């Protein structure tokens, strides 16, 4: 899976499943501050990532993820191992 495919998949589930306004989705957008993702949304994200990318995110792995770009880079590292 390419970086572009990862970004498109993430953007799609943020809009469709978490109902985040597409205008708020940008690589430098902060997940919590700019996009309004809260702790319950992160639970949903863990489930969605498992379904779409085939791996489970451990809570401690989310600690360093601030922006959408960070999140996509994290997924990219996991799926290209």
mmCIF file of the N, C-alpha and C atoms, coordinates in Angstrom:
data_MODEL
# 
_entry.id   MODEL 
# 
loop_
_atom_site.group_PDB 
_atom_site.id 
_atom_site.type_symbol 
_atom_site.label_atom_id 
_atom_site.label_alt_id 
_atom_site.label_comp_id 
_atom_site.label_asym_id 
_atom_site.label_entity_id 
_atom_site.label_seq_id 
_atom_site.pdbx_PDB_ins_code 
_atom_site.Cartn_x 
_atom_site.Cartn_y 
_atom_site.Cartn_z 
_atom_site.occupancy 
_atom_site.B_iso_or_equiv 
_atom_site.pdbx_formal_charge 
_atom_site.auth_seq_id 
_atom_site.auth_comp_id 
_atom_site.auth_asym_id 
_atom_site.auth_atom_id 
_atom_site.pdbx_PDB_model_num 
ATOM 1   N N  . UNK A 1 1  ? 0.851   -1.184 0.000  1.00 0.00 ? 1  UNK A N  1 
ATOM 2   C CA . UNK A 1 1  ? 0.000   0.000  0.000  1.00 0.00 ? 1  UNK A CA 1 
ATOM 3   C C  . UNK A 1 1  ? 0.892   1.242  0.000  1.00 0.00 ? 1  UNK A C  1 
ATOM 4   N N  . UNK A 1 2  ? 0.601   2.161  -0.898 1.00 0.00 ? 2  UNK A N  1 
ATOM 5   C CA . UNK A 1 2  ? 1.411   3.377  -1.007 1.00 0.00 ? 2  UNK A CA 1 
ATOM 6   C C  . UNK A 1 2  ? 0.980   4.413  0.037  1.00 0.00 ? 2  UNK A C  1 
ATOM 7   N N  . UNK A 1 3  ? 1.812   5.405  0.208  1.00 0.00 ? 3  UNK A N  1 
ATOM 8   C CA . UNK A 1 3  ? 1.490   6.495  1.135  1.00 0.00 ? 3  UNK A CA 1 
ATOM 9   C C  . UNK A 1 3  ? 0.203   7.199  0.704  1.00 0.00 ? 3  UNK A C  1 
ATOM 10  N N  . UNK A 1 4  ? 0.053   7.416  -0.593 1.00 0.00 ? 4  UNK A N  1 
ATOM 11  C CA . UNK A 1 4  ? -1.150  8.072  -1.107 1.00 0.00 ? 4  UNK A CA 1 
ATOM 12  C C  . UNK A 1 4  ? -2.398  7.252  -0.782 1.00 0.00 ? 4  UNK A C  1 
ATOM 13  N N  . UNK A 1 5  ? -2.317  5.938  -0.963 1.00 0.00 ? 5  UNK A N  1 
ATOM 14  C CA . UNK A 1 5  ? -3.461  5.063  -0.648 1.00 0.00 ? 5  UNK A CA 1 
ATOM 15  C C  . UNK A 1 5  ? -3.793  5.112  0.839  1.00 0.00 ? 5  UNK A C  1 
ATOM 16  N N  . UNK A 1 6  ? -2.764  5.145  1.674  1.00 0.00 ? 6  UNK A N  1 
ATOM 17  C CA . UNK A 1 6  ? -2.963  5.243  3.126  1.00 0.00 ? 6  UNK A CA 1 
ATOM 18  C C  . UNK A 1 6  ? -3.679  6.544  3.454  1.00 0.00 ? 6  UNK A C  1 
ATOM 19  N N  . UNK A 1 7  ? -3.190  7.654  2.904  1.00 0.00 ? 7  UNK A N  1 
ATOM 20  C CA . UNK A 1 7  ? -3.794  8.963  3.180  1.00 0.00 ? 7  UNK A CA 1 
ATOM 21  C C  . UNK A 1 7  ? -5.245  9.021  2.712  1.00 0.00 ? 7  UNK A C  1 
ATOM 22  N N  . UNK A 1 8  ? -5.519  8.456  1.542  1.00 0.00 ? 8  UNK A N  1 
ATOM 23  C CA . UNK A 1 8  ? -6.889  8.450  1.027  1.00 0.00 ? 8  UNK A CA 1 
ATOM 24  C C  . UNK A 1 8  ? -7.809  7.600  1.905  1.00 0.00 ? 8  UNK A C  1 
ATOM 25  N N  . UNK A 1 9  ? -7.327  6.453  2.347  1.00 0.00 ? 9  UNK A N  1 
ATOM 26  C CA . UNK A 1 9  ? -8.117  5.569  3.207  1.00 0.00 ? 9  UNK A CA 1 
ATOM 27  C C  . UNK A 1 9  ? -8.413  6.246  4.537  1.00 0.00 ? 9  UNK A C  1 
ATOM 28  N N  . UNK A 1 10 ? -7.404  6.873  5.126  1.00 0.00 ? 10 UNK A N  1 
ATOM 29  C CA . UNK A 1 10 ? -7.581  7.560  6.406  1.00 0.00 ? 10 UNK A CA 1 
ATOM 30  C C  . UNK A 1 10 ? -8.569  8.712  6.252  1.00 0.00 ? 10 UNK A C  1 
ATOM 31  N N  . UNK A 1 11 ? -8.392  9.510  5.217  1.00 0.00 ? 11 UNK A N  1 
ATOM 32  C CA . UNK A 1 11 ? -9.292  10.647 4.989  1.00 0.00 ? 11 UNK A CA 1 
ATOM 33  C C  . UNK A 1 11 ? -10.734 10.156 4.833  1.00 0.00 ? 11 UNK A C  1 
ATOM 34  N N  . UNK A 1 12 ? -10.909 9.096  4.078  1.00 0.00 ? 12 UNK A N  1 
ATOM 35  C CA . UNK A 1 12 ? -12.249 8.561  3.827  1.00 0.00 ? 12 UNK A CA 1 
ATOM 36  C C  . UNK A 1 12 ? -12.921 8.128  5.133  1.00 0.00 ? 12 UNK A C  1 
ATOM 37  N N  . UNK A 1 13 ? -12.196 7.383  5.993  1.00 0.00 ? 13 UNK A N  1 
ATOM 38  C CA . UNK A 1 13 ? -12.855 6.940  7.226  1.00 0.00 ? 13 UNK A CA 1 
ATOM 39  C C  . UNK A 1 13 ? -13.040 8.071  8.233  1.00 0.00 ? 13 UNK A C  1 
ATOM 40  N N  . UNK A 1 14 ? -12.182 9.086  8.183  1.00 0.00 ? 14 UNK A N  1 
ATOM 41  C CA . UNK A 1 14 ? -12.394 10.240 9.068  1.00 0.00 ? 14 UNK A CA 1 
ATOM 42  C C  . UNK A 1 14 ? -13.684 10.966 8.702  1.00 0.00 ? 14 UNK A C  1 
ATOM 43  N N  . UNK A 1 15 ? -13.922 11.110 7.410  1.00 0.00 ? 15 UNK A N  1 
ATOM 44  C CA . UNK A 1 15 ? -15.125 11.808 6.934  1.00 0.00 ? 15 UNK A CA 1 
ATOM 45  C C  . UNK A 1 15 ? -16.369 10.936 7.122  1.00 0.00 ? 15 UNK A C  1 
ATOM 46  N N  . UNK A 1 16 ? -16.293 9.682  6.666  1.00 0.00 ? 16 UNK A N  1 
ATOM 47  C CA . UNK A 1 16 ? -17.481 8.827  6.645  1.00 0.00 ? 16 UNK A CA 1 
ATOM 48  C C  . UNK A 1 16 ? -17.844 8.243  8.007  1.00 0.00 ? 16 UNK A C  1 
ATOM 49  N N  . UNK A 1 17 ? -16.850 7.790  8.746  1.00 0.00 ? 17 UNK A N  1 
ATOM 50  C CA . UNK A 1 17 ? -17.154 7.080  9.988  1.00 0.00 ? 17 UNK A CA 1 
ATOM 51  C C  . UNK A 1 17 ? -17.083 7.952  11.231 1.00 0.00 ? 17 UNK A C  1 
ATOM 52  N N  . UNK A 1 18 ? -16.208 8.953  11.216 1.00 0.00 ? 18 UNK A N  1 
ATOM 53  C CA . UNK A 1 18 ? -16.108 9.840  12.381 1.00 0.00 ? 18 UNK A CA 1 
ATOM 54  C C  . UNK A 1 18 ? -16.789 11.182 12.130 1.00 0.00 ? 18 UNK A C  1 
ATOM 55  N N  . UNK A 1 19 ? -17.282 11.373 10.917 1.00 0.00 ? 19 UNK A N  1 
ATOM 56  C CA . UNK A 1 19 ? -18.025 12.569 10.534 1.00 0.00 ? 19 UNK A CA 1 
ATOM 57  C C  . UNK A 1 19 ? -17.252 13.866 10.770 1.00 0.00 ? 19 UNK A C  1 
ATOM 58  N N  . UNK A 1 20 ? -15.971 13.829 10.422 1.00 0.00 ? 20 UNK A N  1 
ATOM 59  C CA . UNK A 1 20 ? -15.136 15.022 10.529 1.00 0.00 ? 20 UNK A CA 1 
ATOM 60  C C  . UNK A 1 20 ? -15.287 15.812 9.231  1.00 0.00 ? 20 UNK A C  1 
ATOM 61  N N  . UNK A 1 21 ? -15.440 17.108 9.369  1.00 0.00 ? 21 UNK A N  1 
ATOM 62  C CA . UNK A 1 21 ? -15.600 17.989 8.214  1.00 0.00 ? 21 UNK A CA 1 
ATOM 63  C C  . UNK A 1 21 ? -14.352 17.894 7.332  1.00 0.00 ? 21 UNK A C  1 
ATOM 64  N N  . UNK A 1 22 ? -14.575 17.641 6.056  1.00 0.00 ? 22 UNK A N  1 
ATOM 65  C CA . UNK A 1 22 ? -13.465 17.460 5.114  1.00 0.00 ? 22 UNK A CA 1 
ATOM 66  C C  . UNK A 1 22 ? -12.533 18.671 5.072  1.00 0.00 ? 22 UNK A C  1 
ATOM 67  N N  . UNK A 1 23 ? -13.060 19.854 5.335  1.00 0.00 ? 23 UNK A N  1 
ATOM 68  C CA . UNK A 1 23 ? -12.239 21.072 5.343  1.00 0.00 ? 23 UNK A CA 1 
ATOM 69  C C  . UNK A 1 23 ? -11.198 21.073 6.461  1.00 0.00 ? 23 UNK A C  1 
ATOM 70  N N  . UNK A 1 24 ? -11.443 20.308 7.516  1.00 0.00 ? 24 UNK A N  1 
ATOM 71  C CA . UNK A 1 24 ? -10.516 20.259 8.651  1.00 0.00 ? 24 UNK A CA 1 
ATOM 72  C C  . UNK A 1 24 ? -9.390  19.252 8.441  1.00 0.00 ? 24 UNK A C  1 
ATOM 73  N N  . UNK A 1 25 ? -9.507  18.438 7.412  1.00 0.00 ? 25 UNK A N  1 
ATOM 74  C CA . UNK A 1 25 ? -8.534  17.365 7.199  1.00 0.00 ? 25 UNK A CA 1 
ATOM 75  C C  . UNK A 1 25 ? -7.398  17.873 6.313  1.00 0.00 ? 25 UNK A C  1 
ATOM 76  N N  . UNK A 1 26 ? -6.225  17.990 6.928  1.00 0.00 ? 26 UNK A N  1 
ATOM 77  C CA . UNK A 1 26 ? -5.011  18.419 6.237  1.00 0.00 ? 26 UNK A CA 1 
ATOM 78  C C  . UNK A 1 26 ? -3.830  17.734 6.915  1.00 0.00 ? 26 UNK A C  1 
ATOM 79  N N  . UNK A 1 27 ? -2.724  17.515 6.182  1.00 0.00 ? 27 UNK A N  1 
ATOM 80  C CA . UNK A 1 27 ? -1.579  16.800 6.778  1.00 0.00 ? 27 UNK A CA 1 
ATOM 81  C C  . UNK A 1 27 ? -1.097  17.396 8.097  1.00 0.00 ? 27 UNK A C  1 
ATOM 82  N N  . UNK A 1 28 ? -1.098  18.737 8.199  1.00 0.00 ? 28 UNK A N  1 
ATOM 83  C CA . UNK A 1 28 ? -0.582  19.387 9.412  1.00 0.00 ? 28 UNK A CA 1 
ATOM 84  C C  . UNK A 1 28 ? -1.656  19.566 10.496 1.00 0.00 ? 28 UNK A C  1 
ATOM 85  N N  . UNK A 1 29 ? -2.883  19.158 10.212 1.00 0.00 ? 29 UNK A N  1 
ATOM 86  C CA . UNK A 1 29 ? -3.974  19.313 11.197 1.00 0.00 ? 29 UNK A CA 1 
ATOM 87  C C  . UNK A 1 29 ? -3.726  18.433 12.415 1.00 0.00 ? 29 UNK A C  1 
ATOM 88  N N  . UNK A 1 30 ? -3.924  19.021 13.583 1.00 0.00 ? 30 UNK A N  1 
ATOM 89  C CA . UNK A 1 30 ? -3.771  18.268 14.833 1.00 0.00 ? 30 UNK A CA 1 
ATOM 90  C C  . UNK A 1 30 ? -5.041  17.461 15.068 1.00 0.00 ? 30 UNK A C  1 
ATOM 91  N N  . UNK A 1 31 ? -4.855  16.191 15.384 1.00 0.00 ? 31 UNK A N  1 
ATOM 92  C CA . UNK A 1 31 ? -5.997  15.295 15.530 1.00 0.00 ? 31 UNK A CA 1 
ATOM 93  C C  . UNK A 1 31 ? -6.986  15.788 16.579 1.00 0.00 ? 31 UNK A C  1 
ATOM 94  N N  . UNK A 1 32 ? -6.471  16.165 17.747 1.00 0.00 ? 32 UNK A N  1 
ATOM 95  C CA . UNK A 1 32 ? -7.360  16.597 18.827 1.00 0.00 ? 32 UNK A CA 1 
ATOM 96  C C  . UNK A 1 32 ? -7.804  18.048 18.664 1.00 0.00 ? 32 UNK A C  1 
ATOM 97  N N  . UNK A 1 33 ? -6.843  18.943 18.522 1.00 0.00 ? 33 UNK A N  1 
ATOM 98  C CA . UNK A 1 33 ? -7.140  20.375 18.532 1.00 0.00 ? 33 UNK A CA 1 
ATOM 99  C C  . UNK A 1 33 ? -7.857  20.863 17.275 1.00 0.00 ? 33 UNK A C  1 
ATOM 100 N N  . UNK A 1 34 ? -7.393  20.427 16.104 1.00 0.00 ? 34 UNK A N  1 
ATOM 101 C CA . UNK A 1 34 ? -7.956  20.946 14.856 1.00 0.00 ? 34 UNK A CA 1 
ATOM 102 C C  . UNK A 1 34 ? -9.144  20.123 14.342 1.00 0.00 ? 34 UNK A C  1 
ATOM 103 N N  . UNK A 1 35 ? -9.059  18.806 14.513 1.00 0.00 ? 35 UNK A N  1 
ATOM 104 C CA . UNK A 1 35 ? -10.106 17.942 13.963 1.00 0.00 ? 35 UNK A CA 1 
ATOM 105 C C  . UNK A 1 35 ? -11.128 17.505 15.007 1.00 0.00 ? 35 UNK A C  1 
ATOM 106 N N  . UNK A 1 36 ? -10.845 17.787 16.279 1.00 0.00 ? 36 UNK A N  1 
ATOM 107 C CA . UNK A 1 36 ? -11.817 17.496 17.334 1.00 0.00 ? 36 UNK A CA 1 
ATOM 108 C C  . UNK A 1 36 ? -11.955 16.027 17.691 1.00 0.00 ? 36 UNK A C  1 
ATOM 109 N N  . UNK A 1 37 ? -10.920 15.235 17.417 1.00 0.00 ? 37 UNK A N  1 
ATOM 110 C CA . UNK A 1 37 ? -10.970 13.811 17.746 1.00 0.00 ? 37 UNK A CA 1 
ATOM 111 C C  . UNK A 1 37 ? -10.765 13.663 19.245 1.00 0.00 ? 37 UNK A C  1 
ATOM 112 N N  . UNK A 1 38 ? -11.704 12.961 19.889 1.00 0.00 ? 38 UNK A N  1 
ATOM 113 C CA . UNK A 1 38 ? -11.606 12.760 21.342 1.00 0.00 ? 38 UNK A CA 1 
ATOM 114 C C  . UNK A 1 38 ? -11.280 11.299 21.654 1.00 0.00 ? 38 UNK A C  1 
ATOM 115 N N  . UNK A 1 39 ? -11.244 10.971 22.939 1.00 0.00 ? 39 UNK A N  1 
ATOM 116 C CA . UNK A 1 39 ? -10.828 9.624  23.351 1.00 0.00 ? 39 UNK A CA 1 
ATOM 117 C C  . UNK A 1 39 ? -11.770 8.539  22.830 1.00 0.00 ? 39 UNK A C  1 
ATOM 118 N N  . UNK A 1 40 ? -13.059 8.835  22.735 1.00 0.00 ? 40 UNK A N  1 
ATOM 119 C CA . UNK A 1 40 ? -13.990 7.844  22.182 1.00 0.00 ? 40 UNK A CA 1 
ATOM 120 C C  . UNK A 1 40 ? -13.737 7.630  20.691 1.00 0.00 ? 40 UNK A C  1 
ATOM 121 N N  . UNK A 1 41 ? -13.396 8.708  19.985 1.00 0.00 ? 41 UNK A N  1 
ATOM 122 C CA . UNK A 1 41 ? -13.051 8.579  18.568 1.00 0.00 ? 41 UNK A CA 1 
ATOM 123 C C  . UNK A 1 41 ? -11.804 7.716  18.385 1.00 0.00 ? 41 UNK A C  1 
ATOM 124 N N  . UNK A 1 42 ? -10.837 7.851  19.302 1.00 0.00 ? 42 UNK A N  1 
ATOM 125 C CA . UNK A 1 42 ? -9.617  7.047  19.195 1.00 0.00 ? 42 UNK A CA 1 
ATOM 126 C C  . UNK A 1 42 ? -9.927  5.557  19.340 1.00 0.00 ? 42 UNK A C  1 
ATOM 127 N N  . UNK A 1 43 ? -10.907 5.220  20.160 1.00 0.00 ? 43 UNK A N  1 
ATOM 128 C CA . UNK A 1 43 ? -11.330 3.819  20.283 1.00 0.00 ? 43 UNK A CA 1 
ATOM 129 C C  . UNK A 1 43 ? -11.856 3.340  18.930 1.00 0.00 ? 43 UNK A C  1 
ATOM 130 N N  . UNK A 1 44 ? -12.678 4.162  18.293 1.00 0.00 ? 44 UNK A N  1 
ATOM 131 C CA . UNK A 1 44 ? -13.191 3.826  16.956 1.00 0.00 ? 44 UNK A CA 1 
ATOM 132 C C  . UNK A 1 44 ? -12.047 3.704  15.948 1.00 0.00 ? 44 UNK A C  1 
ATOM 133 N N  . UNK A 1 45 ? -11.089 4.595  16.030 1.00 0.00 ? 45 UNK A N  1 
ATOM 134 C CA . UNK A 1 45 ? -9.956  4.572  15.105 1.00 0.00 ? 45 UNK A CA 1 
ATOM 135 C C  . UNK A 1 45 ? -9.182  3.269  15.232 1.00 0.00 ? 45 UNK A C  1 
ATOM 136 N N  . UNK A 1 46 ? -8.982  2.794  16.451 1.00 0.00 ? 46 UNK A N  1 
ATOM 137 C CA . UNK A 1 46 ? -8.271  1.527  16.670 1.00 0.00 ? 46 UNK A CA 1 
ATOM 138 C C  . UNK A 1 46 ? -8.984  0.394  15.933 1.00 0.00 ? 46 UNK A C  1 
ATOM 139 N N  . UNK A 1 47 ? -10.307 0.345  16.054 1.00 0.00 ? 47 UNK A N  1 
ATOM 140 C CA . UNK A 1 47 ? -11.101 -0.700 15.401 1.00 0.00 ? 47 UNK A CA 1 
ATOM 141 C C  . UNK A 1 47 ? -11.039 -0.548 13.879 1.00 0.00 ? 47 UNK A C  1 
ATOM 142 N N  . UNK A 1 48 ? -11.182 0.678  13.392 1.00 0.00 ? 48 UNK A N  1 
ATOM 143 C CA . UNK A 1 48 ? -11.174 0.940  11.952 1.00 0.00 ? 48 UNK A CA 1 
ATOM 144 C C  . UNK A 1 48 ? -9.813  0.586  11.342 1.00 0.00 ? 48 UNK A C  1 
ATOM 145 N N  . UNK A 1 49 ? -8.728  0.975  12.010 1.00 0.00 ? 49 UNK A N  1 
ATOM 146 C CA . UNK A 1 49 ? -7.387  0.676  11.502 1.00 0.00 ? 49 UNK A CA 1 
ATOM 147 C C  . UNK A 1 49 ? -7.174  -0.835 11.445 1.00 0.00 ? 49 UNK A C  1 
ATOM 148 N N  . UNK A 1 50 ? -7.650  -1.551 12.440 1.00 0.00 ? 50 UNK A N  1 
ATOM 149 C CA . UNK A 1 50 ? -7.531  -3.008 12.432 1.00 0.00 ? 50 UNK A CA 1 
ATOM 150 C C  . UNK A 1 50 ? -8.259  -3.594 11.213 1.00 0.00 ? 50 UNK A C  1 
ATOM 151 N N  . UNK A 1 51 ? -9.460  -3.091 10.932 1.00 0.00 ? 51 UNK A N  1 
ATOM 152 C CA . UNK A 1 51 ? -10.239 -3.583 9.784  1.00 0.00 ? 51 UNK A CA 1 
ATOM 153 C C  . UNK A 1 51 ? -9.600  -3.209 8.447  1.00 0.00 ? 51 UNK A C  1 
ATOM 154 N N  . UNK A 1 52 ? -9.172  -1.969 8.329  1.00 0.00 ? 52 UNK A N  1 
ATOM 155 C CA . UNK A 1 52 ? -8.706  -1.467 7.026  1.00 0.00 ? 52 UNK A CA 1 
ATOM 156 C C  . UNK A 1 52 ? -7.239  -1.780 6.731  1.00 0.00 ? 52 UNK A C  1 
ATOM 157 N N  . UNK A 1 53 ? -6.415  -1.838 7.785  1.00 0.00 ? 53 UNK A N  1 
ATOM 158 C CA . UNK A 1 53 ? -4.978  -2.023 7.568  1.00 0.00 ? 53 UNK A CA 1 
ATOM 159 C C  . UNK A 1 53 ? -4.432  -3.327 8.157  1.00 0.00 ? 53 UNK A C  1 
ATOM 160 N N  . UNK A 1 54 ? -5.223  -3.999 8.976  1.00 0.00 ? 54 UNK A N  1 
ATOM 161 C CA . UNK A 1 54 ? -4.834  -5.322 9.461  1.00 0.00 ? 54 UNK A CA 1 
ATOM 162 C C  . UNK A 1 54 ? -3.869  -5.363 10.631 1.00 0.00 ? 54 UNK A C  1 
ATOM 163 N N  . UNK A 1 55 ? -3.832  -4.321 11.449 1.00 0.00 ? 55 UNK A N  1 
ATOM 164 C CA . UNK A 1 55 ? -3.021  -4.377 12.669 1.00 0.00 ? 55 UNK A CA 1 
ATOM 165 C C  . UNK A 1 55 ? -3.707  -3.598 13.785 1.00 0.00 ? 55 UNK A C  1 
ATOM 166 N N  . UNK A 1 56 ? -3.375  -3.982 14.999 1.00 0.00 ? 56 UNK A N  1 
ATOM 167 C CA . UNK A 1 56 ? -3.962  -3.325 16.167 1.00 0.00 ? 56 UNK A CA 1 
ATOM 168 C C  . UNK A 1 56 ? -3.003  -2.253 16.679 1.00 0.00 ? 56 UNK A C  1 
ATOM 169 N N  . UNK A 1 57 ? -3.575  -1.125 17.075 1.00 0.00 ? 57 UNK A N  1 
ATOM 170 C CA . UNK A 1 57 ? -2.791  -0.030 17.662 1.00 0.00 ? 57 UNK A CA 1 
ATOM 171 C C  . UNK A 1 57 ? -2.857  -0.178 19.173 1.00 0.00 ? 57 UNK A C  1 
ATOM 172 N N  . UNK A 1 58 ? -1.690  -0.158 19.799 1.00 0.00 ? 58 UNK A N  1 
ATOM 173 C CA . UNK A 1 58 ? -1.652  -0.164 21.261 1.00 0.00 ? 58 UNK A CA 1 
ATOM 174 C C  . UNK A 1 58 ? -1.766  1.280  21.738 1.00 0.00 ? 58 UNK A C  1 
ATOM 175 N N  . UNK A 1 59 ? -2.456  1.513  22.859 1.00 0.00 ? 59 UNK A N  1 
ATOM 176 C CA . UNK A 1 59 ? -2.656  2.896  23.333 1.00 0.00 ? 59 UNK A CA 1 
ATOM 177 C C  . UNK A 1 59 ? -1.361  3.700  23.452 1.00 0.00 ? 59 UNK A C  1 
ATOM 178 N N  . UNK A 1 60 ? -0.290  3.073  23.902 1.00 0.00 ? 60 UNK A N  1 
ATOM 179 C CA . UNK A 1 60 ? 0.972   3.806  24.076 1.00 0.00 ? 60 UNK A CA 1 
ATOM 180 C C  . UNK A 1 60 ? 1.551   4.257  22.730 1.00 0.00 ? 60 UNK A C  1 
ATOM 181 N N  . UNK A 1 61 ? 1.175   3.596  21.642 1.00 0.00 ? 61 UNK A N  1 
ATOM 182 C CA . UNK A 1 61 ? 1.669   3.993  20.320 1.00 0.00 ? 61 UNK A CA 1 
ATOM 183 C C  . UNK A 1 61 ? 1.053   5.311  19.865 1.00 0.00 ? 61 UNK A C  1 
ATOM 184 N N  . UNK A 1 62 ? -0.116  5.644  20.362 1.00 0.00 ? 62 UNK A N  1 
ATOM 185 C CA . UNK A 1 62 ? -0.787  6.885  19.986 1.00 0.00 ? 62 UNK A CA 1 
ATOM 186 C C  . UNK A 1 62 ? -0.211  8.109  20.693 1.00 0.00 ? 62 UNK A C  1 
ATOM 187 N N  . UNK A 1 63 ? 0.574   7.891  21.720 1.00 0.00 ? 63 UNK A N  1 
ATOM 188 C CA . UNK A 1 63 ? 1.077   8.991  22.547 1.00 0.00 ? 63 UNK A CA 1 
ATOM 189 C C  . UNK A 1 63 ? 1.842   10.046 21.740 1.00 0.00 ? 63 UNK A C  1 
ATOM 190 N N  . UNK A 1 64 ? 2.662   9.638  20.796 1.00 0.00 ? 64 UNK A N  1 
ATOM 191 C CA . UNK A 1 64 ? 3.475   10.592 20.049 1.00 0.00 ? 64 UNK A CA 1 
ATOM 192 C C  . UNK A 1 64 ? 2.827   11.109 18.777 1.00 0.00 ? 64 UNK A C  1 
ATOM 193 N N  . UNK A 1 65 ? 1.605   10.672 18.513 1.00 0.00 ? 65 UNK A N  1 
ATOM 194 C CA . UNK A 1 65 ? 0.935   11.067 17.281 1.00 0.00 ? 65 UNK A CA 1 
ATOM 195 C C  . UNK A 1 65 ? 0.104   12.317 17.533 1.00 0.00 ? 65 UNK A C  1 
ATOM 196 N N  . UNK A 1 66 ? 0.478   13.410 16.890 1.00 0.00 ? 66 UNK A N  1 
ATOM 197 C CA . UNK A 1 66 ? -0.196  14.692 17.093 1.00 0.00 ? 66 UNK A CA 1 
ATOM 198 C C  . UNK A 1 66 ? -0.978  15.108 15.852 1.00 0.00 ? 66 UNK A C  1 
ATOM 199 N N  . UNK A 1 67 ? -0.337  15.027 14.685 1.00 0.00 ? 67 UNK A N  1 
ATOM 200 C CA . UNK A 1 67 ? -0.967  15.508 13.457 1.00 0.00 ? 67 UNK A CA 1 
ATOM 201 C C  . UNK A 1 67 ? -1.444  14.345 12.586 1.00 0.00 ? 67 UNK A C  1 
ATOM 202 N N  . UNK A 1 68 ? -2.227  14.685 11.585 1.00 0.00 ? 68 UNK A N  1 
ATOM 203 C CA . UNK A 1 68 ? -2.679  13.680 10.630 1.00 0.00 ? 68 UNK A CA 1 
ATOM 204 C C  . UNK A 1 68 ? -1.480  13.084 9.893  1.00 0.00 ? 68 UNK A C  1 
ATOM 205 N N  . UNK A 1 69 ? -0.497  13.900 9.589  1.00 0.00 ? 69 UNK A N  1 
ATOM 206 C CA . UNK A 1 69 ? 0.716   13.411 8.936  1.00 0.00 ? 69 UNK A CA 1 
ATOM 207 C C  . UNK A 1 69 ? 1.433   12.389 9.810  1.00 0.00 ? 69 UNK A C  1 
ATOM 208 N N  . UNK A 1 70 ? 1.519   12.661 11.127 1.00 0.00 ? 70 UNK A N  1 
ATOM 209 C CA . UNK A 1 70 ? 2.119   11.704 12.071 1.00 0.00 ? 70 UNK A CA 1 
ATOM 210 C C  . UNK A 1 70 ? 1.372   10.377 12.020 1.00 0.00 ? 70 UNK A C  1 
ATOM 211 N N  . UNK A 1 71 ? 0.057   10.457 12.003 1.00 0.00 ? 71 UNK A N  1 
ATOM 212 C CA . UNK A 1 71 ? -0.786  9.266  12.013 1.00 0.00 ? 71 UNK A CA 1 
ATOM 213 C C  . UNK A 1 71 ? -0.575  8.445  10.737 1.00 0.00 ? 71 UNK A C  1 
ATOM 214 N N  . UNK A 1 72 ? -0.545  9.111  9.589  1.00 0.00 ? 72 UNK A N  1 
ATOM 215 C CA . UNK A 1 72 ? -0.324  8.402  8.326  1.00 0.00 ? 72 UNK A CA 1 
ATOM 216 C C  . UNK A 1 72 ? 1.079   7.796  8.264  1.00 0.00 ? 72 UNK A C  1 
ATOM 217 N N  . UNK A 1 73 ? 2.070   8.496  8.792  1.00 0.00 ? 73 UNK A N  1 
ATOM 218 C CA . UNK A 1 73 ? 3.438   7.958  8.842  1.00 0.00 ? 73 UNK A CA 1 
ATOM 219 C C  . UNK A 1 73 ? 3.504   6.727  9.729  1.00 0.00 ? 73 UNK A C  1 
ATOM 220 N N  . UNK A 1 74 ? 2.799   6.760  10.848 1.00 0.00 ? 74 UNK A N  1 
ATOM 221 C CA . UNK A 1 74 ? 2.734   5.625  11.753 1.00 0.00 ? 74 UNK A CA 1 
ATOM 222 C C  . UNK A 1 74 ? 2.138   4.408  11.033 1.00 0.00 ? 74 UNK A C  1 
ATOM 223 N N  . UNK A 1 75 ? 1.030   4.604  10.336 1.00 0.00 ? 75 UNK A N  1 
ATOM 224 C CA . UNK A 1 75 ? 0.387   3.513  9.606  1.00 0.00 ? 75 UNK A CA 1 
ATOM 225 C C  . UNK A 1 75 ? 1.311   2.991  8.511  1.00 0.00 ? 75 UNK A C  1 
ATOM 226 N N  . UNK A 1 76 ? 1.950   3.913  7.807  1.00 0.00 ? 76 UNK A N  1 
ATOM 227 C CA . UNK A 1 76 ? 2.864   3.536  6.722  1.00 0.00 ? 76 UNK A CA 1 
ATOM 228 C C  . UNK A 1 76 ? 3.984   2.627  7.246  1.00 0.00 ? 76 UNK A C  1 
ATOM 229 N N  . UNK A 1 77 ? 4.558   2.971  8.399  1.00 0.00 ? 77 UNK A N  1 
ATOM 230 C CA . UNK A 1 77 ? 5.624   2.132  8.981  1.00 0.00 ? 77 UNK A CA 1 
ATOM 231 C C  . UNK A 1 77 ? 5.108   0.746  9.326  1.00 0.00 ? 77 UNK A C  1 
ATOM 232 N N  . UNK A 1 78 ? 3.884   0.680  9.830  1.00 0.00 ? 78 UNK A N  1 
ATOM 233 C CA . UNK A 1 78 ? 3.310   -0.606 10.227 1.00 0.00 ? 78 UNK A CA 1 
ATOM 234 C C  . UNK A 1 78 ? 2.997   -1.501 9.031  1.00 0.00 ? 78 UNK A C  1 
ATOM 235 N N  . UNK A 1 79 ? 2.464   -0.929 7.978  1.00 0.00 ? 79 UNK A N  1 
ATOM 236 C CA . UNK A 1 79 ? 2.041   -1.747 6.839  1.00 0.00 ? 79 UNK A CA 1 
ATOM 237 C C  . UNK A 1 79 ? 3.180   -2.075 5.872  1.00 0.00 ? 79 UNK A C  1 
ATOM 238 N N  . UNK A 1 80 ? 4.298   -1.381 5.991  1.00 0.00 ? 80 UNK A N  1 
ATOM 239 C CA . UNK A 1 80 ? 5.428   -1.667 5.092  1.00 0.00 ? 80 UNK A CA 1 
ATOM 240 C C  . UNK A 1 80 ? 6.548   -2.439 5.778  1.00 0.00 ? 80 UNK A C  1 
ATOM 241 N N  . UNK A 1 81 ? 6.281   -2.958 6.963  1.00 0.00 ? 81 UNK A N  1 
ATOM 242 C CA . UNK A 1 81 ? 7.305   -3.742 7.677  1.00 0.00 ? 81 UNK A CA 1 
ATOM 243 C C  . UNK A 1 81 ? 7.601   -5.028 6.942  1.00 0.00 ? 81 UNK A C  1 
# 
